[in-house]
Amino acid sequence: MPIKPKSPERSAAAIDFVRWSLDNGKSQAETLNYVPLPPALIQQVEMYWQQSFEATTMTASAIGKR
C-alpha cells in the first residue's frame, strides 16, 4: 500500500478489514486449527501502520461521513 494513497477511502477500508481480522480472527483461527497471531506481533503491525500510512488516521466509516 502506498504511503500516500491515491484513494484514502479504499486504503482506509483495506486497513479496517485487516484491523477487523486481527481483532476478531483469533477465535476463528483456533476453530480452523490455525495458530493465532501473538499479541506482540499485532501491536507491531498497528505501530507500523501509525508510523507509515496516512490512511490509518481515519477509518473508512469516518471518511465516508465527510
N, C-alpha and C positions, 0 to 999 in steps of 0.2 A: 504494500500500500504506500503510495507516495506521501511524503511528509506534508506537502501542501496539495491536497487532492483537488481535482477539477470539480468534483461533486461532493461537497461536505455532507450532504444528506445521505448519499449512498455509503460513504465511508463511515459515517456515524451509525448507519443501520448495520453494517458489517461488524463494527465493534460491539454494538448492542447484542448481536447474535452470539458472538464469541463470548462476551461477558455473561450472557444468559447460560451458555453451555458450561462455562467454568463454575457459575454459581449453582446451577441445577443439575449438572451432569453426573455428580458423584454417585447418587443412588442408582441412576440409570446405568452407569458404567459397571457398578457392582452387580446389578441384575444380569448384565450381559457378560459377566465374568471378565471384564476388563479391569485393569488396575487404575483407580482414580489418580488424578494428578495430586502431588503433595501440595499442601497449603503454601509452603515456601516458594514453590515454582509459580503458583498462581499469583502470589504477591509480586514476584519478579516480572511477570507478564504485565500486570497492572502498572507497576512503576515504569516499565519501558514505554508503555502507551502514554503515560502522563508526560514523560520527558521527550517523546519523539513525535507525537501526532497532534495536530491542531484539532482534528475531528473528535478527540476524546474530551474536549472542553464542553461539548454538548451531546446529548443523546439524540437519537433520531426523532423521538417523540417531541423533544423540545424544539428541534429545528423545524419540524412540521407545523408547530404552533406560532412561528414567527410571522 
